[in-house]
Amino acid sequence: MANQTRKINKHIFVWVGNFLFGGLGVDRFLRGQIGLGLVKLLFGWLTLGIWPLVDWIISLSKAYGNAFGNVEDITFDAQGNYTK
């Protein structure tokens, strides 16, 4: 079986992840910010939706830092694991 990899644009990956799961803090986990992801998961509801909205704006402006490096594409291997 050939080594199959899939590439996706990192901006689309972050936008979709943030839109679908941003309220649960998954967007912070995707960026490697585990501590903030846990805080957002546990206490994000206290902000009445403001924190997910701010994170959505951050993702739209592409200001999420170097979480995925300077490449434009994210590569996943055949098992669905993220590879740099």
Summary of the structure (lengths in Angstrom):
residues: 84
radius of gyration: 13.9
end to end distance: 22.0
largest distance: 49.0
contacts: 196
relative contact order: 0.23
helix: 54%
strand: 12%
